[in-house]
Amino acid sequence: MKTFSAREAKYNFGRLIDIARAEPVVIEKHGRPVVVVVAVEEFERLTRRTVSPSNKNDEDEL
């Protein structure tokens, strides 16, 4: 898994997107991981696994 600082992500956004399409990318701020960028297909796969009938309405909040 690749890691970018927030500054690197800002100035290399196109490269970040290209990498994130192939593997998750961690974005760090002040040396601490704060978010992970993933391809839309991976995001959809992950959210399908966690959405159940009882929390289906929560999907709108994403």
C-alpha positions as CSV (number, residue, x, y, z in Angstrom):
1,M,0.0,0.0,0.0
2,K,1.4,3.4,-1.0
3,T,1.5,6.4,1.3
4,F,1.4,10.1,0.4
5,S,1.6,13.1,2.6
6,A,-1.3,15.5,2.3
7,R,1.0,17.9,0.5
8,E,2.2,15.2,-2.0
9,A,-1.4,14.2,-2.6
10,K,-2.3,17.8,-3.4
11,Y,0.5,18.4,-5.8
12,N,0.4,14.9,-7.4
13,F,-3.3,14.3,-7.6
14,G,-3.3,12.8,-11.0
15,R,-0.6,10.3,-10.0
16,L,-2.5,9.6,-6.8
17,I,-5.6,8.7,-8.8
18,D,-3.6,6.4,-11.1
19,I,-2.1,4.5,-8.2
20,A,-5.4,4.3,-6.3
21,R,-7.0,2.6,-9.2
22,A,-4.6,-0.3,-8.7
23,E,-4.2,-0.3,-4.9
24,P,-5.3,1.6,-1.8
25,V,-3.4,4.8,-1.0
26,V,-3.0,6.1,2.5
27,I,-2.9,9.9,2.9
28,E,-1.0,11.2,6.0
29,K,-1.3,14.5,7.7
30,H,1.5,15.5,10.1
31,G,2.8,11.9,9.8
32,R,-0.4,10.2,10.8
33,P,-2.7,8.3,8.5
34,V,-6.0,10.2,8.0
35,V,-7.7,8.7,4.9
36,V,-7.4,5.9,2.4
37,V,-8.2,6.5,-1.3
38,V,-9.5,3.4,-3.1
39,A,-10.9,2.8,-6.6
40,V,-14.6,3.1,-7.0
41,E,-14.9,-0.6,-7.7
42,E,-13.2,-1.5,-4.4
43,F,-15.4,1.0,-2.5
44,E,-18.5,-0.5,-4.0
45,R,-17.3,-4.0,-3.1
46,L,-16.6,-2.9,0.4
47,T,-19.9,-1.1,0.9
48,R,-21.9,-4.0,-0.5
49,R,-20.5,-6.3,2.1
50,T,-21.4,-4.0,5.0
51,V,-24.9,-2.8,3.9
52,S,-27.6,-4.9,5.4
53,P,-31.4,-4.4,5.3
54,S,-31.3,-2.8,8.8
55,N,-28.8,-0.1,7.9
56,K,-29.7,0.4,4.2
57,N,-30.8,4.0,4.9
58,D,-27.3,4.8,6.2
59,E,-26.0,4.3,2.6
60,D,-27.4,7.8,1.7
61,E,-25.0,9.4,4.1
62,L,-21.9,8.3,2.1
